[in-house]
């Protein structure tokens, strides 16, 4: 049963992260950046909002994966010829 809630929580996070930019584009809300809208959506589905997502091992690894992706992408942008 714990695996069911794990998959459900992960699915909710992925669907909200996918639908938030689409919804902003559809409603033509250019004033709000996508990142801010996703943070607000995360607060709404988290324990301070509707409490739809329960903390588990998969949800707790998402910030680490996001940080690693950010570091990887910033490493791709470095121009190493500037150091020579």
C-alpha positions, 0 to 999 in steps of 0.5 A: 500500500505504501508503494501505491501512495508513493506512485500517486504522489510522484504522479501528482508532482509530475502532472502539476509540473507539466500542466503549470506552464501549459496553463499559464500559456493558455491563460496568457499570463505573461506577468507571472514567471513559470518558476513562480507559478510552479512554486505556488502550485507546489505550495498548493499541493504540498502539506501547507495547501491541500496536502495531496503529496505525502513525503516519501523517498521518491519525493525527497530525491526530486530536489537532489535530482533537480540540483544535479541537473542545474549544476550539469547545465551550468557546467555546459555553459562554461566557456573553458577557453576564457580560462586560458 
